Amino acid sequence: MSSRLSELPHQESIPPARNRLLERLARAVGPRVAYSVAALLLVALCLVAARYYAAVKSELTEVVMARRVAVAQLAAATLSERLDRMLDVGVSLATRVRFAELVAAGQWDAAIQIMKSVPADFRFVERVALFDVRGTAMAAS
C-alpha cells in the first residue's frame, strides 16, 4: 500500500452542471459588482453595529445616572438628619441662659458642669468641650 496522493482516484466535489452554472455566474457578475455588493453588506453591518452601540451606551448611561441619583439622595438624607440633630443641640443650649452667663463671665468650670448632661440627652454627642474665641480649649468633660 502506497501513501501517495496521486494513486487515489480523483472525485470532483461539485457536479459538472453546477460547476458550469457557477462559471457563468462569475462571468456575468463582474468584479465591480461583486465588490459593490460586499461594500453594501459591510456598510449595513456598520450601521447595525452603530445602532447597537448607541442603544447600549444610552442604557448604561441611564443606569449610571440612576445610581448617582440614589447615592445623592442617601447623602442628602444623612446630611439632613445630622443637621437636624445639630439644630436640636442648638435649641437645647439656647434655652440654658445660665450657661451663656457663665461663659460670658469666664467661669468655664461652672459652665462645663451645666453641660455634663448633654451626652446623656443626645446620644450622638460623645463629649463636650468649651473653647474661647481664639480656639483655646478652656474646659472639657
Disulfide bonds with the S-S distance in Angstrom:
none
